[in-house]
Amino acid sequence: MARTSEAQVHPVDDVPRPTRLLAFGLQHVLAMYAGAVAVPLIVGGALGLGPAELAYLITADLLICGIATLIQCVGWWRFGARLPIMQGCTFAAVTPMVLIGQDGGLPAIYGSVIVCGIAIMLLAPVFGRLLRFFPPLVTGTVILIIGLSLLPVAGNWAAGGAGADDFGDPRHLALAGGVLLVILLVQRFAPGLLGRVAVLAGIAAGTAVSVPLGLTDFSGVANADWLGVSTPFHFGAPEFQLAAILSMLVVGLVCMTETTGDLIAVGELTGRRPDARRLADGLRADGFSTVLGGVFNTFPYTAYAQNVGLVALTRVRSRWVVAAAGALLVLLGLLPKLGAVVAAVPAPVLGGAGLVMFGSVAASGLRTLATVDFGGGAGAHRLTVVAVSVAVGLLPVGVPGIYERFPHGAQTLLDSGISAGCLTAIALNLLFHHLPRRSAVSPDAPDVPEAVSDGGAPVRGTADVREAARAADTADVPAHDGPPAPDVPEAADAPPPPPGGSAREPRDAAAP
């Protein structure tokens, strides 16, 4: 790859040649396009908008998707994590926005979206300081949940798209399987650059095959306009309703949680794990993009996990590749005819690609968890964190509608398996590994704070416990004037702990 300078450059900052930028960037656009346009289609359809208004929502969404991605990847001042992160409308906001729109219309939605974006920007530094609560135990679990939660989305695409009249048609599944096979063969046997655009090759091959099979239609391209520009407040001035704002603030917390998980996941994949400042900058960019969404007739924005899977699969870590994808999205938002071409890619084709991309996310989570020590008593606690978090995260995926009798605010949080699982992992890590526990050496021994390893697990060696007990036993003994007693090293035949005490596990070899 071409280097931006003679000095060694981190792969995240590497700038590929223009042809590679275009190919890799287009691959990212195709990976997230269906999800990006789904939110305006669902919300607009639920509110009874006509075809022209739906088309307007889609072009506005693509335009702001591109701008939000450029801000996140390129960065400006304290906005943008400067990591390869694609931005798109969050699905967590769909249900609240439909409910808000049914009462107050689109102006009420956009008023709440603007306030939500401002709140995210203000809260970004607070979230940035919470990075120490995301050790590999938590990040690996969150990445695993992200991948597993997205697999049903790929399954729906492979079957023809949720709600399709011919959902589950064997032709759809065969087409998705063919795309998956092409991706695997290209990745295995193709040399160099072609192997890294295996997903793009699979999507192109699947689209070409779908035309004679009658599974796609490009007639809409001729009817699309060449130029379309989204103007601020196209649907009217925003309205600020308290109930709508409170509901959208819950969505904002969900978005911040999801983006935090995605930023950490990308950091693990690229070798540039975000620190507190970079995380705050990324969240601040989310908030600013959400404000833009409210002004330019679209919705809240967050990082897109499916593109995290593409980074894992292709091993292309340059943020400038994703910035190129953002520029392509801006073009799609300004040129509806180009958007119509991309929209003609059939759902089963995206499903075949999604299976390998989302599976790659889950595999990356397993790789991170492989660095965590699950041995001994502390290891049992770590297994509990993973087990319960994955269960909570996959519950709404495996049992849709399980929370439908809950209040709408709770539904927003719990129906997002990614957010529910992430919050559960954080809470359990705090419970098992950060809250202080009383020493079991003797009933009178003082509390000894626990050290926390890089894996987020407490480590306390036998020597630590004995030292705490010794300090408690000698606390009231006056000091003597003689020379200090020599240190006595710990020996294998050291006296046993006091009666009633329990021996602790030996210190973890990887502990600090």
SVG drawing of the C-alpha trace seen along z (x, -y; Angstrom):
<svg xmlns="http://www.w3.org/2000/svg" viewBox="-51 -26 70 53">
<polyline fill="none" stroke="black" stroke-width="0.4" points="0.0,0.0 1.0,-3.6 2.2,-5.3 1.3,-8.9 4.9,-9.6 8.3,-8.0 8.0,-7.3 6.3,-4.2 2.6,-4.7 0.1,-2.9 -2.3,-0.7 -5.2,-2.8 -3.7,-5.9 -2.4,-4.2 -3.8,-5.7 -4.2,-3.0 -4.0,-3.9 -7.2,-5.5 -8.3,-2.3 -8.1,-0.3 -9.8,-3.1 -12.7,-2.9 -13.0,0.9 -12.7,1.2 -15.0,-1.7 -17.7,-0.4 -17.5,2.9 -18.3,1.1 -21.2,-0.8 -22.8,2.4 -22.4,4.0 -24.4,1.4 -26.7,0.0 -29.7,2.2 -29.5,1.4 -29.1,-2.3 -32.2,-2.6 -34.3,-0.3 -34.9,-2.8 -36.4,-5.6 -38.4,-2.9 -39.9,-1.5 -40.6,-4.8 -41.9,-6.5 -44.1,-3.5 -45.5,-3.3 -46.4,-7.0 -48.2,-6.6 -45.8,-8.7 -46.1,-8.5 -43.4,-7.2 -42.0,-10.7 -41.6,-11.5 -40.1,-8.0 -37.6,-8.7 -36.7,-12.0 -36.1,-10.4 -33.8,-7.8 -31.7,-10.4 -31.5,-12.6 -30.4,-9.5 -27.7,-8.5 -26.3,-12.1 -26.0,-12.4 -24.7,-8.8 -21.8,-9.9 -21.2,-13.1 -21.3,-11.3 -18.9,-8.7 -16.5,-11.3 -16.6,-13.1 -16.0,-9.9 -13.1,-8.7 -11.3,-11.9 -12.1,-13.8 -12.2,-17.5 -11.0,-19.0 -12.6,-16.9 -15.1,-15.2 -14.4,-11.8 -12.6,-8.7 -10.4,-8.6 -11.0,-4.9 -12.5,-2.9 -16.1,-3.2 -19.2,-3.5 -22.2,-5.5 -25.8,-4.8 -29.3,-5.2 -29.8,-3.2 -32.6,-0.6 -33.0,-1.2 -34.9,-4.4 -37.4,-2.8 -40.1,-2.0 -39.9,-5.2 -39.9,-7.3 -43.0,-5.5 -44.8,-6.2 -43.7,-9.8 -44.6,-10.3 -48.1,-8.9 -48.8,-11.5 -46.9,-14.6 -45.7,-13.8 -42.2,-14.1 -41.6,-17.6 -42.0,-16.0 -39.5,-13.3 -36.9,-15.8 -37.2,-18.0 -36.5,-15.0 -33.6,-13.9 -31.9,-17.3 -32.2,-17.3 -30.9,-13.7 -27.8,-14.7 -27.0,-17.6 -27.3,-15.3 -24.9,-12.8 -22.3,-15.5 -22.6,-16.7 -22.3,-13.2 -19.5,-12.0 -16.7,-12.9 -18.5,-11.0 -18.7,-7.9 -15.0,-8.4 -13.9,-8.1 -15.6,-4.7 -13.1,-3.0 -11.5,-1.1 -14.7,0.8 -14.2,2.4 -11.4,5.0 -11.0,7.8 -13.5,9.8 -16.2,7.2 -15.1,6.2 -14.8,9.8 -18.3,10.6 -19.8,7.5 -18.1,8.2 -19.4,11.8 -23.0,10.6 -22.8,8.1 -21.9,10.8 -24.5,13.3 -27.2,10.7 -26.6,9.7 -26.7,13.2 -30.6,13.3 -30.5,10.2 -28.3,12.0 -30.7,14.9 -33.7,12.7 -31.9,11.2 -30.9,14.7 -34.6,15.8 -35.7,12.8 -36.0,10.0 -38.4,9.8 -42.0,9.4 -41.3,10.5 -44.2,12.4 -41.9,15.2 -39.9,15.3 -38.0,18.5 -38.2,19.3 -35.4,22.0 -34.2,19.8 -33.4,17.0 -31.5,19.4 -29.6,20.9 -28.6,17.4 -27.4,16.5 -25.5,19.8 -23.9,19.1 -22.7,15.7 -21.2,17.2 -19.4,19.8 -18.0,17.2 -16.7,15.2 -15.0,18.2 -13.4,19.3 -12.2,15.8 -10.8,15.4 -9.1,18.7 -7.7,18.8 -7.6,15.2 -4.3,13.4 -3.5,10.1 -6.1,7.3 -8.8,9.5 -8.8,11.7 -9.5,8.6 -12.5,7.6 -14.0,11.0 -17.3,9.6 -17.6,7.2 -16.9,9.9 -19.5,12.1 -22.1,9.3 -21.3,8.5 -21.6,12.1 -24.8,12.7 -26.4,9.6 -25.4,10.6 -27.0,14.1 -30.1,12.6 -31.0,10.6 -31.9,13.6 -33.5,15.3 -35.9,12.4 -34.9,11.7 -33.9,8.1 -35.2,5.2 -33.2,2.2 -36.1,0.4 -36.2,-2.0 -32.9,-3.5 -34.4,-5.1 -37.2,-6.7 -34.8,-8.2 -33.7,-11.8 -30.2,-12.7 -29.9,-15.3 -31.5,-15.6 -30.6,-17.9 -32.0,-17.6 -32.9,-21.0 -33.2,-21.8 -36.6,-21.2 -38.2,-20.0 -41.1,-18.6 -41.6,-21.7 -40.0,-23.3 -39.1,-20.9 -41.4,-20.6 -40.0,-19.9 -42.4,-17.7 -41.3,-16.5 -42.5,-12.9 -40.9,-12.5 -37.6,-14.0 -37.5,-11.7 -38.1,-8.7 -35.4,-9.7 -32.9,-10.3 -33.2,-6.6 -32.4,-5.9 -29.3,-8.1 -28.0,-6.1 -28.5,-2.9 -26.6,-4.5 -23.7,-5.5 -23.5,-2.0 -23.5,-0.4 -21.0,-2.8 -18.7,-2.3 -18.8,1.5 -18.1,1.0 -15.3,-1.5 -13.6,0.9 -14.2,3.8 -12.6,1.9 -9.7,0.8 -9.0,4.5 -9.1,5.4 -6.9,2.6 -4.4,2.5 -5.4,-1.0 -7.5,-0.5 -9.3,-3.8 -8.3,-5.6 -10.8,-7.8 -10.2,-10.8 -10.6,-9.0 -13.8,-7.3 -15.3,-10.6 -14.4,-12.1 -16.2,-9.2 -19.3,-9.6 -19.2,-13.4 -19.2,-12.8 -22.3,-10.5 -24.1,-13.3 -23.2,-16.0 -24.3,-13.7 -27.6,-13.1 -28.2,-16.8 -27.5,-17.0 -30.0,-14.2 -32.7,-16.2 -32.0,-19.3 -31.7,-17.5 -34.8,-15.3 -33.3,-12.0 -32.7,-10.1 -30.2,-9.3 -26.8,-7.9 -24.6,-5.3 -21.7,-3.0 -22.6,-0.1 -21.5,3.3 -21.8,5.0 -18.9,2.9 -16.8,4.0 -17.2,7.5 -16.0,6.4 -12.8,4.9 -12.3,8.3 -12.9,10.3 -10.8,8.2 -8.1,7.1 -8.1,3.7 -7.7,1.4 -7.3,-2.0 -9.8,-4.7 -9.4,-6.4 -11.0,-3.4 -14.1,-3.9 -13.8,-7.7 -14.0,-6.9 -17.2,-4.9 -18.5,-8.0 -17.8,-10.0 -19.7,-7.5 -22.7,-7.7 -22.7,-11.5 -22.8,-11.0 -25.6,-8.5 -27.5,-11.0 -27.0,-13.8 -27.5,-11.5 -30.6,-9.4 -30.0,-7.6 -26.8,-6.1 -28.7,-5.2 -31.3,-3.3 -28.5,-1.2 -27.3,-0.1 -30.8,0.4 -31.4,2.9 -29.0,5.4 -31.4,8.2 -31.7,9.1 -30.5,12.7 -27.2,11.4 -26.7,9.3 -27.7,12.2 -25.0,14.4 -22.4,11.7 -23.8,10.9 -23.4,14.5 -19.7,14.4 -19.3,10.8 -21.4,11.1 -19.9,14.5 -16.5,12.8 -17.6,10.3 -18.6,13.2 -15.2,15.0 -13.4,11.8 -15.1,11.7 -14.1,15.3 -10.5,14.4 -10.6,11.6 -12.1,13.9 -9.3,16.4 -6.9,13.9 -8.9,14.1 -7.9,16.6 -10.9,18.7 -9.0,20.9 -9.5,21.2 -12.2,19.6 -11.9,16.2 -12.3,17.9 -15.7,19.2 -16.8,15.6 -15.5,14.6 -17.5,17.5 -20.6,16.2 -20.1,12.8 -19.9,14.2 -22.7,16.7 -25.3,14.4 -24.4,11.4 -24.7,13.6 -28.0,15.0 -29.5,11.6 -28.2,10.2 -29.6,13.1 -32.9,13.3 -34.8,10.7 -33.2,12.2 -34.4,15.7 -37.8,14.7 -39.0,11.6 -41.7,9.7 -40.7,10.9 -40.6,7.4 -43.7,6.1 -45.6,5.6 -42.9,3.5 -43.0,-0.4 -41.8,-1.8 -38.6,-3.2 -37.7,0.2 -38.5,1.8 -36.0,-0.5 -33.2,0.7 -34.1,4.4 -35.1,5.1 -31.7,4.1 -29.8,7.3 -26.5,5.5 -27.2,2.8 -28.9,5.2 -25.9,7.6 -23.3,4.9 -24.9,3.3 -25.2,6.7 -21.5,7.4 -20.5,4.1 -22.7,4.6 -21.5,8.1 -17.9,7.1 -18.5,4.4 -20.2,6.9 -17.6,9.6 -14.4,7.7 -14.6,4.1 -16.7,4.0 -14.6,4.6 -15.0,7.9 -14.2,8.6 -11.2,10.7 -11.9,14.3 -8.6,14.6 -10.1,13.7 -13.3,12.2 -11.4,9.1 -9.3,8.5 -9.9,5.3 -11.3,5.0 -8.5,5.4 -9.1,3.7 -8.8,6.1 -6.4,5.6 -7.9,5.9 -6.0,7.5 -6.1,6.4 -8.8,9.1 -11.0,7.3 -10.8,10.1 -9.7,9.6 -6.4,11.2 -5.3,11.6 -2.5,13.9 -1.9,15.8 0.9,13.4 -1.5,10.4 -4.0,12.1 -1.3,13.0 0.0,9.4 -3.4,8.1 -3.9,10.5 -0.5,9.6 -1.3,5.9 -4.5,6.4 -2.9,8.6 -0.1,6.0 -2.1,2.8 -2.2,2.1 1.3,3.3 3.7,0.5 6.8,0.1 10.2,1.0 13.3,-1.0 15.6,1.8 16.6,2.5 13.9,3.5 13.3,7.2 14.4,8.7 11.9,9.5 10.9,13.2 10.3,14.5 7.2,16.5 8.1,20.2 6.4,23.4 6.2,24.4 4.9,21.1 2.3,21.4 -1.2,21.9 -3.8,19.1 -5.8,18.6 -8.6,21.0 -11.8,20.3 -9.9,18.7 -10.0,20.0 -7.0,20.3 -7.0,18.1 -6.1,19.0 -2.5,18.4 -1.8,15.1 -2.5,15.2 0.7,15.3 -0.6,12.6 -1.6,10.3 0.2,7.0"/>
</svg>
